[in-house]
């Protein structure tokens, strides 16, 4: 097997199986219904975002920390983030009593059999858009967000480069997972989307090996773990 065919093989396997996709869709439907049943009067919208919405999520066999980012937009945005995190925690404790649940700074993690859901509270301003808990002090303040801002950029970049960019993102994220998450996954995706690739590969045709080594040769870390 050549390096090129090996990278193609890894990238093709770094996708959710049909069974995983079905399980996630079922869980999303159930989660949405239960949220509306208990918090429907307080919630204006529920939004799936992140790597799942972009098609770059890894199956858990390749990254045990793969998760679904799930935003719950509350109508009343007059409270601090912790108020809404508490609401979501009470909801999942009552609706998913057999599942592992914990607060992870600005989110509530709901671990189901096939995937982890990161429940993110949000509020919306008519003038300034959506706000989510600030990662720097996630229970005290809000920060603006565009949950689908990266999606269109990824679609355009992927089309421009012969549908090589989405497989490349999965491949690089798998490398990152195998090596202990040296880089933040979201930052990696942004770096790939912003990267200026010099060509389409050998003889001008899209080639995953060329794209992979072009990008990887530019990655830098600001520290080296002596371990």
Buried (B, 14 or more C-beta within 10 A) or exposed (E): EEEBEEBBEBBEBBBBEEEBBEBBEEBBEEBBEBBEEBBEEBBBEBBBBBBBBBBBBBBBEBBEEBBBBBBBBBEEBEEEBBEBBBBBBEBBEEBBEEBEBEBEEBBBBBBBEBBBBBBBBBBBEEEEEBBBBBEEEBBEEBBEBEBEEBBEBBBEBBEEBBEBBBBBBBBBBBBBBEEEEEBEBBEBBBBBBEBEBEBBBEEEEBBBBBBBEBBEEEEEEEEEEEE
